[in-house]
Amino acid sequence: MRIISLNTWGGAMFDELASWLDSAPADVLCLQEVTRTPGGGGWTRFDDAERSLPQRADLLADVSARLPGHLGLFTVNDSGPVLDRERGIRRQDFGLATFVAERYPVVGTRSAFVHGGYVEHHGEWPADGRPRAALAVRVFDRQARRFVTVVNLHGLRDARGKGDTPERRAQAERLAGLVESVRENGDLTIVCGDFNVLPDSETFQILGKLGLTDLVQDADTRTSRYTKPVRHAGYLLVSDPAAVRNFEIAATPEVSDHRALILDI
């Protein structure tokens, strides 16, 4: 089984992302920064106090069209205004998506907020402090005859940096509670995503109490599109390191400002 985690940057590099999706099949694909604009397609522009970025209007539909053999699950963190090509204002949902190859039965799903709760922004999107959810799926791997729980996370962004805060501690505790509520005894468990923390974060101590081991540690998980000096963001943890056949932090091809995390178990 192959599990891939990627922050898609809202599909800002969609041509490269689409080509990569065609050539890098995953059994469970965990994506962060996924957009959906009801009734919209093509490109939009996202603006907050710090950034102006191109985004796909409906990245969820764009990816779904390229993965017809996968079940797509989507949960929304928050929604707000974006501009379409005619500079009209559209309401866009922003969240997480997990795609599961149809040969793996999905026997359990759950999403829960790990920071805040759902918000509709009617003016400018806030630059940080936005609500965050995590999305969990439990599947049965027929070949290995075992259950696998995969949890997809996009962690809290804080303009002050990626250091530990009370909010990030609460986030980690909520995340741990979600993991415990979904997995069952004997499950191989994977927690992955853009955590937005540093390698020495207490987040890993909290998740370590669940028997989860981080495979990324202090590796660079950013591409050349990201120019800030702190290059830690994506992480992937497993409950049984002996089950890992291969783990890669893919430097190429560049399909986002984040590198894809690729796990074979």
Secondary structure as GFF3:
##gff-version 3
##sequence-region A 1 265
A	DSSP	beta_strand	2	7	.	.	.	ID=ss1
A	DSSP	three_ten_helix	9	11	.	.	.	ID=ss2
A	DSSP	alpha_helix	14	23	.	.	.	ID=ss3
A	DSSP	beta_strand	28	36	.	.	.	ID=ss4
A	DSSP	beta_strand	43	47	.	.	.	ID=ss5
A	DSSP	beta_strand	52	56	.	.	.	ID=ss6
A	DSSP	alpha_helix	59	66	.	.	.	ID=ss7
A	DSSP	beta_strand	70	83	.	.	.	ID=ss8
A	DSSP	beta_strand	89	101	.	.	.	ID=ss9
A	DSSP	beta_strand	106	115	.	.	.	ID=ss10
A	DSSP	beta_strand	119	120	.	.	.	ID=ss11
A	DSSP	beta_strand	132	141	.	.	.	ID=ss12
A	DSSP	beta_strand	146	154	.	.	.	ID=ss13
A	DSSP	alpha_helix	166	182	.	.	.	ID=ss14
A	DSSP	beta_strand	188	194	.	.	.	ID=ss15
A	DSSP	alpha_helix	202	208	.	.	.	ID=ss16
A	DSSP	beta_strand	213	214	.	.	.	ID=ss17
A	DSSP	beta_strand	234	238	.	.	.	ID=ss18
A	DSSP	three_ten_helix	241	243	.	.	.	ID=ss19
A	DSSP	beta_strand	246	250	.	.	.	ID=ss20
A	DSSP	beta_strand	260	264	.	.	.	ID=ss21
###
